[in-house]
Amino acid sequence: MSTMESAIEDLKDDNVPPCLYWSVEKVAEWIEKIGFPNYTSCITSNLIDGRKLITLEASQLPNIGITDFQHIKTITKAVRELLFIEEPDWKRSISLPPREDLGMYLERKSHNGKNLDGLTYKSFLLNLKDSKWQPPLANHCLILPRS
């Protein structure tokens, strides 16, 4: 499936936040709309599109020029509201229990690549099967600590 076809399919799905497919210009409009027109250049000069927006953590905002702590808190809260899921944790330990399906999908879609560009939420759910979460080391030997 092409990137355009996957975007059209995802945008028809009420479970997928439309911001995932925003252009850099749309993200800049959004940052202005939530009360921060002074940060539109931060967004545009750093090429923050929808896929990048969903991965931005508060600690990364100073790197793109957003340094006021109160602004950082407001912006990250607004991003979480756009996603209508819990705050993404991109450094999540594999030992933790599974996340929401949408959260796992957005983590996958935040990356680029031929297979991921064509991935839709519907096809992602079909591939999850019954076991929603498989730790990468599930098939390896378990080494127990010495007592």
LUMTOR-879533 format. One record per residue (C-alpha): residue number from 1; residue in three letters; x, y, z. Coordinates in Angstrom, 1 decimal, padded with zeros to 4 digits. Layout:
residues N
<rec><k>NUM</k><r>ALA</r><u>X</u><v>Y</v><w>Z</w></rec>
...
***
This chain:
residues 147
<rec><k>1</k><r>MET</r><u>000.0</u><v>000.0</v><w>000.0</w></rec>
<rec><k>2</k><r>SER</r><u>001.4</u><v>003.5</v><w>-000.9</w></rec>
<rec><k>3</k><r>THR</r><u>001.9</u><v>006.2</v><w>001.7</w></rec>
<rec><k>4</k><r>MET</r><u>-001.0</u><v>008.2</v><w>000.3</w></rec>
<rec><k>5</k><r>GLU</r><u>-003.4</u><v>005.2</v><w>000.4</w></rec>
<rec><k>6</k><r>SER</r><u>-002.4</u><v>004.4</v><w>004.0</w></rec>
<rec><k>7</k><r>ALA</r><u>-002.9</u><v>008.0</v><w>005.0</w></rec>
<rec><k>8</k><r>ILE</r><u>-006.4</u><v>008.1</v><w>003.4</w></rec>
<rec><k>9</k><r>GLU</r><u>-007.3</u><v>004.8</v><w>005.1</w></rec>
<rec><k>10</k><r>ASP</r><u>-006.0</u><v>006.0</v><w>008.5</w></rec>
<rec><k>11</k><r>LEU</r><u>-007.8</u><v>009.3</v><w>008.2</w></rec>
<rec><k>12</k><r>LYS</r><u>-011.1</u><v>007.5</v><w>007.7</w></rec>
<rec><k>13</k><r>ASP</r><u>-010.5</u><v>005.7</v><w>011.0</w></rec>
<rec><k>14</k><r>ASP</r><u>-011.7</u><v>007.7</v><w>014.0</w></rec>
<rec><k>15</k><r>ASN</r><u>-009.2</u><v>005.9</v><w>016.3</w></rec>
<rec><k>16</k><r>VAL</r><u>-006.2</u><v>007.4</v><w>014.5</w></rec>
<rec><k>17</k><r>PRO</r><u>-005.3</u><v>011.0</v><w>015.4</w></rec>
<rec><k>18</k><r>PRO</r><u>-005.2</u><v>013.1</v><w>012.2</w></rec>
<rec><k>19</k><r>CYS</r><u>-002.2</u><v>015.0</v><w>013.4</w></rec>
<rec><k>20</k><r>LEU</r><u>-000.1</u><v>011.9</v><w>012.5</w></rec>
<rec><k>21</k><r>TYR</r><u>-000.4</u><v>013.1</v><w>008.8</w></rec>
<rec><k>22</k><r>TRP</r><u>000.1</u><v>016.8</v><w>009.3</w></rec>
<rec><k>23</k><r>SER</r><u>002.6</u><v>018.7</v><w>007.2</w></rec>
<rec><k>24</k><r>VAL</r><u>005.2</u><v>021.0</v><w>008.7</w></rec>
<rec><k>25</k><r>GLU</r><u>003.0</u><v>023.9</v><w>007.8</w></rec>
<rec><k>26</k><r>LYS</r><u>-000.1</u><v>022.4</v><w>009.5</w></rec>
<rec><k>27</k><r>VAL</r><u>002.0</u><v>021.8</v><w>012.7</w></rec>
<rec><k>28</k><r>ALA</r><u>003.1</u><v>025.4</v><w>012.6</w></rec>
<rec><k>29</k><r>GLU</r><u>-000.5</u><v>026.5</v><w>012.2</w></rec>
<rec><k>30</k><r>TRP</r><u>-001.4</u><v>024.3</v><w>015.2</w></rec>
<rec><k>31</k><r>ILE</r><u>001.4</u><v>025.8</v><w>017.4</w></rec>
<rec><k>32</k><r>GLU</r><u>000.1</u><v>029.2</v><w>016.6</w></rec>
<rec><k>33</k><r>LYS</r><u>-003.5</u><v>028.3</v><w>017.3</w></rec>
<rec><k>34</k><r>ILE</r><u>-002.7</u><v>027.0</v><w>020.8</w></rec>
<rec><k>35</k><r>GLY</r><u>-001.2</u><v>030.4</v><w>021.6</w></rec>
<rec><k>36</k><r>PHE</r><u>002.5</u><v>030.2</v><w>020.6</w></rec>
<rec><k>37</k><r>PRO</r><u>002.9</u><v>032.1</v><w>017.3</w></rec>
<rec><k>38</k><r>ASN</r><u>006.5</u><v>032.9</v><w>018.3</w></rec>
<rec><k>39</k><r>TYR</r><u>007.4</u><v>029.2</v><w>017.9</w></rec>
<rec><k>40</k><r>THR</r><u>006.2</u><v>028.7</v><w>014.3</w></rec>
<rec><k>41</k><r>SER</r><u>009.8</u><v>029.3</v><w>013.1</w></rec>
<rec><k>42</k><r>CYS</r><u>011.0</u><v>026.6</v><w>015.5</w></rec>
<rec><k>43</k><r>ILE</r><u>008.6</u><v>024.2</v><w>014.0</w></rec>
<rec><k>44</k><r>THR</r><u>009.4</u><v>025.1</v><w>010.3</w></rec>
<rec><k>45</k><r>SER</r><u>013.1</u><v>025.4</v><w>010.6</w></rec>
<rec><k>46</k><r>ASN</r><u>013.3</u><v>022.0</v><w>012.3</w></rec>
<rec><k>47</k><r>LEU</r><u>010.9</u><v>020.4</v><w>009.8</w></rec>
<rec><k>48</k><r>ILE</r><u>008.5</u><v>019.1</v><w>012.5</w></rec>
<rec><k>49</k><r>ASP</r><u>005.7</u><v>017.3</v><w>010.7</w></rec>
<rec><k>50</k><r>GLY</r><u>003.0</u><v>015.1</v><w>012.3</w></rec>
<rec><k>51</k><r>ARG</r><u>005.2</u><v>012.1</v><w>012.6</w></rec>
<rec><k>52</k><r>LYS</r><u>007.9</u><v>014.1</v><w>014.4</w></rec>
<rec><k>53</k><r>LEU</r><u>005.4</u><v>016.0</v><w>016.5</w></rec>
<rec><k>54</k><r>ILE</r><u>004.1</u><v>012.8</v><w>018.1</w></rec>
<rec><k>55</k><r>THR</r><u>007.6</u><v>011.8</v><w>019.2</w></rec>
<rec><k>56</k><r>LEU</r><u>008.6</u><v>015.1</v><w>020.8</w></rec>
<rec><k>57</k><r>GLU</r><u>009.1</u><v>014.9</v><w>024.5</w></rec>
<rec><k>58</k><r>ALA</r><u>009.4</u><v>017.9</v><w>026.8</w></rec>
<rec><k>59</k><r>SER</r><u>013.1</u><v>017.3</v><w>027.2</w></rec>
<rec><k>60</k><r>GLN</r><u>013.6</u><v>017.7</v><w>023.4</w></rec>
<rec><k>61</k><r>LEU</r><u>011.8</u><v>021.0</v><w>023.0</w></rec>
<rec><k>62</k><r>PRO</r><u>014.7</u><v>023.2</v><w>024.1</w></rec>
<rec><k>63</k><r>ASN</r><u>016.7</u><v>021.6</v><w>021.3</w></rec>
<rec><k>64</k><r>ILE</r><u>014.4</u><v>023.1</v><w>018.7</w></rec>
<rec><k>65</k><r>GLY</r><u>014.2</u><v>026.5</v><w>020.4</w></rec>
<rec><k>66</k><r>ILE</r><u>011.3</u><v>026.2</v><w>022.9</w></rec>
<rec><k>67</k><r>THR</r><u>012.9</u><v>026.9</v><w>026.3</w></rec>
<rec><k>68</k><r>ASP</r><u>010.3</u><v>028.4</v><w>028.5</w></rec>
<rec><k>69</k><r>PHE</r><u>009.3</u><v>025.7</v><w>031.0</w></rec>
<rec><k>70</k><r>GLN</r><u>005.7</u><v>026.8</v><w>031.3</w></rec>
<rec><k>71</k><r>HIS</r><u>005.4</u><v>026.8</v><w>027.5</w></rec>
<rec><k>72</k><r>ILE</r><u>007.0</u><v>023.3</v><w>027.3</w></rec>
<rec><k>73</k><r>LYS</r><u>004.4</u><v>022.0</v><w>029.8</w></rec>
<rec><k>74</k><r>THR</r><u>001.5</u><v>023.5</v><w>027.8</w></rec>
<rec><k>75</k><r>ILE</r><u>002.8</u><v>022.3</v><w>024.5</w></rec>
<rec><k>76</k><r>THR</r><u>003.4</u><v>018.7</v><w>025.6</w></rec>
<rec><k>77</k><r>LYS</r><u>000.0</u><v>018.6</v><w>027.2</w></rec>
<rec><k>78</k><r>ALA</r><u>-001.5</u><v>019.8</v><w>023.9</w></rec>
<rec><k>79</k><r>VAL</r><u>000.3</u><v>017.1</v><w>022.0</w></rec>
<rec><k>80</k><r>ARG</r><u>-001.0</u><v>014.4</v><w>024.3</w></rec>
<rec><k>81</k><r>GLU</r><u>-004.5</u><v>015.8</v><w>023.8</w></rec>
<rec><k>82</k><r>LEU</r><u>-004.0</u><v>015.5</v><w>020.0</w></rec>
<rec><k>83</k><r>LEU</r><u>-003.1</u><v>011.9</v><w>020.4</w></rec>
<rec><k>84</k><r>PHE</r><u>-005.9</u><v>011.0</v><w>022.8</w></rec>
<rec><k>85</k><r>ILE</r><u>-003.6</u><v>008.4</v><w>024.5</w></rec>
<rec><k>86</k><r>GLU</r><u>-001.3</u><v>008.4</v><w>027.5</w></rec>
<rec><k>87</k><r>GLU</r><u>002.0</u><v>010.1</v><w>027.1</w></rec>
<rec><k>88</k><r>PRO</r><u>004.2</u><v>008.1</v><w>024.7</w></rec>
<rec><k>89</k><r>ASP</r><u>007.3</u><v>006.8</v><w>026.4</w></rec>
<rec><k>90</k><r>TRP</r><u>009.8</u><v>006.0</v><w>023.6</w></rec>
<rec><k>91</k><r>LYS</r><u>012.4</u><v>004.5</v><w>025.9</w></rec>
<rec><k>92</k><r>ARG</r><u>009.9</u><v>002.1</v><w>027.5</w></rec>
<rec><k>93</k><r>SER</r><u>011.4</u><v>-001.1</v><w>028.9</w></rec>
<rec><k>94</k><r>ILE</r><u>010.5</u><v>-004.3</v><w>027.3</w></rec>
<rec><k>95</k><r>SER</r><u>009.7</u><v>-005.8</v><w>030.7</w></rec>
<rec><k>96</k><r>LEU</r><u>006.7</u><v>-003.5</v><w>031.2</w></rec>
<rec><k>97</k><r>PRO</r><u>003.2</u><v>-004.8</v><w>030.3</w></rec>
<rec><k>98</k><r>PRO</r><u>001.7</u><v>-004.0</v><w>026.9</w></rec>
<rec><k>99</k><r>ARG</r><u>000.6</u><v>-000.6</v><w>025.9</w></rec>
<rec><k>100</k><r>GLU</r><u>-002.6</u><v>000.5</v><w>024.2</w></rec>
<rec><k>101</k><r>ASP</r><u>-002.9</u><v>-000.6</v><w>020.6</w></rec>
<rec><k>102</k><r>LEU</r><u>-003.0</u><v>003.0</v><w>019.3</w></rec>
<rec><k>103</k><r>GLY</r><u>000.1</u><v>003.9</v><w>021.4</w></rec>
<rec><k>104</k><r>MET</r><u>002.0</u><v>001.0</v><w>019.9</w></rec>
<rec><k>105</k><r>TYR</r><u>000.9</u><v>001.9</v><w>016.4</w></rec>
<rec><k>106</k><r>LEU</r><u>002.0</u><v>005.6</v><w>016.8</w></rec>
<rec><k>107</k><r>GLU</r><u>005.4</u><v>004.4</v><w>018.0</w></rec>
<rec><k>108</k><r>ARG</r><u>005.8</u><v>002.4</v><w>014.9</w></rec>
<rec><k>109</k><r>LYS</r><u>004.5</u><v>005.1</v><w>012.6</w></rec>
<rec><k>110</k><r>SER</r><u>006.8</u><v>007.7</v><w>014.1</w></rec>
<rec><k>111</k><r>HIS</r><u>009.6</u><v>006.1</v><w>012.0</w></rec>
<rec><k>112</k><r>ASN</r><u>010.0</u><v>006.3</v><w>008.3</w></rec>
<rec><k>113</k><r>GLY</r><u>010.6</u><v>003.5</v><w>005.8</w></rec>
<rec><k>114</k><r>LYS</r><u>008.9</u><v>001.8</v><w>002.9</w></rec>
<rec><k>115</k><r>ASN</r><u>007.1</u><v>-000.7</v><w>005.1</w></rec>
<rec><k>116</k><r>LEU</r><u>006.1</u><v>001.8</v><w>007.8</w></rec>
<rec><k>117</k><r>ASP</r><u>005.0</u><v>004.5</v><w>005.3</w></rec>
<rec><k>118</k><r>GLY</r><u>002.4</u><v>002.1</v><w>004.0</w></rec>
<rec><k>119</k><r>LEU</r><u>001.3</u><v>000.7</v><w>007.4</w></rec>
<rec><k>120</k><r>THR</r><u>-002.2</u><v>001.5</v><w>008.4</w></rec>
<rec><k>121</k><r>TYR</r><u>-003.8</u><v>001.2</v><w>011.8</w></rec>
<rec><k>122</k><r>LYS</r><u>-006.1</u><v>-001.5</v><w>010.5</w></rec>
<rec><k>123</k><r>SER</r><u>-003.3</u><v>-003.6</v><w>009.1</w></rec>
<rec><k>124</k><r>PHE</r><u>-001.3</u><v>-003.0</v><w>012.3</w></rec>
<rec><k>125</k><r>LEU</r><u>-004.1</u><v>-004.4</v><w>014.3</w></rec>
<rec><k>126</k><r>LEU</r><u>-004.5</u><v>-007.4</v><w>012.0</w></rec>
<rec><k>127</k><r>ASN</r><u>-000.8</u><v>-008.2</v><w>012.5</w></rec>
<rec><k>128</k><r>LEU</r><u>-001.0</u><v>-008.1</v><w>016.3</w></rec>
<rec><k>129</k><r>LYS</r><u>-002.8</u><v>-011.4</v><w>016.4</w></rec>
<rec><k>130</k><r>ASP</r><u>-003.7</u><v>-012.7</v><w>019.8</w></rec>
<rec><k>131</k><r>SER</r><u>-000.4</u><v>-011.8</v><w>021.5</w></rec>
<rec><k>132</k><r>LYS</r><u>-000.3</u><v>-008.1</v><w>021.5</w></rec>
<rec><k>133</k><r>TRP</r><u>003.2</u><v>-007.9</v><w>022.9</w></rec>
<rec><k>134</k><r>GLN</r><u>006.2</u><v>-010.1</v><w>022.3</w></rec>
<rec><k>135</k><r>PRO</r><u>009.4</u><v>-009.1</v><w>024.1</w></rec>
<rec><k>136</k><r>PRO</r><u>012.4</u><v>-009.4</v><w>021.7</w></rec>
<rec><k>137</k><r>LEU</r><u>014.1</u><v>-011.9</v><w>023.9</w></rec>
<rec><k>138</k><r>ALA</r><u>011.1</u><v>-014.1</v><w>024.4</w></rec>
<rec><k>139</k><r>ASN</r><u>012.7</u><v>-017.1</v><w>022.7</w></rec>
<rec><k>140</k><r>HIS</r><u>016.0</u><v>-016.9</v><w>024.4</w></rec>
<rec><k>141</k><r>CYS</r><u>017.2</u><v>-018.7</v><w>027.5</w></rec>
<rec><k>142</k><r>LEU</r><u>016.3</u><v>-017.2</v><w>030.8</w></rec>
<rec><k>143</k><r>ILE</r><u>019.4</u><v>-016.6</v><w>033.0</w></rec>
<rec><k>144</k><r>LEU</r><u>018.5</u><v>-016.5</v><w>036.6</w></rec>
<rec><k>145</k><r>PRO</r><u>020.6</u><v>-014.6</v><w>039.1</w></rec>
<rec><k>146</k><r>ARG</r><u>022.7</u><v>-016.6</v><w>041.6</w></rec>
<rec><k>147</k><r>SER</r><u>021.3</u><v>-016.8</v><w>045.0</w></rec>
***
